[in-house]
Amino acid sequence: MTRELAPAPLAPHPDRPLLYASPQILARRRRMLKEARRMLAEDGIDGFSIRKLCQRAEVAQRTLYNAFHNKDRLIALAIREAFDEYSTFVRQTSDPVALTGWLSRTVAINRRNFHVRNYTAAVCALYFGPNTPQDVWETLLDMSLRGNLLWLDQRKADIGDWIDIGHFARSLADVQYATINDWCLGRLPDARYLPTLVENMLMILIGAVQGPLAEEAAALLGELGATGTIASVADMSVPRVEPRRQSAEPVSAP
């Protein structure tokens, strides 16, 4: 059984979900989210200041806490908003049901992370943070779960009977986030980030699928090991990033 694909959206304030529903407050909330996205890209999570955000969004700090409860929730909502916007426009270069189509979409989304390193590091800091609220963590987890669950559901005939698809999708999400986090922390050089991500995904996939899909995954893993890339998967090279564009609005992560 797969888990529900449409979980309840993250509430801006868990205790007062209907607070501040006027058009004026909604406009302020949109300004705060927009500035949060810009600040994450510019300064990362370590340089993220509530005082600075309120100054840029022209709101009082009390308004921010009433609207978003705390900083982590605001950041998570900004991250999820940006991810959902970007995912809508990711081009599917091949059959989305095919193994290469699934890998290509993952590579395309993660390739954008080279342009928004600070933002990507903020995602990982929240995902692995010991004090991140459960519902905040779940909305970040869902960013990875959603695409994986949709693909696994389409390929469930190839998945071993011993595999719980929901648990498998969660394992894939953890592997993806762990690889991204290693890159953010400098444990993976740029040139190894995307190939390692694909390699890790294929290795865990091989242990759960059977038949032609398992054979295809093994063949792709062999090609990756021999050449450093996979011809039928989206470009895994490091994109050129213009220095002045490092502070562009964030749009991706897992």
Disulfide bonds with the S-S distance in Angstrom:
none
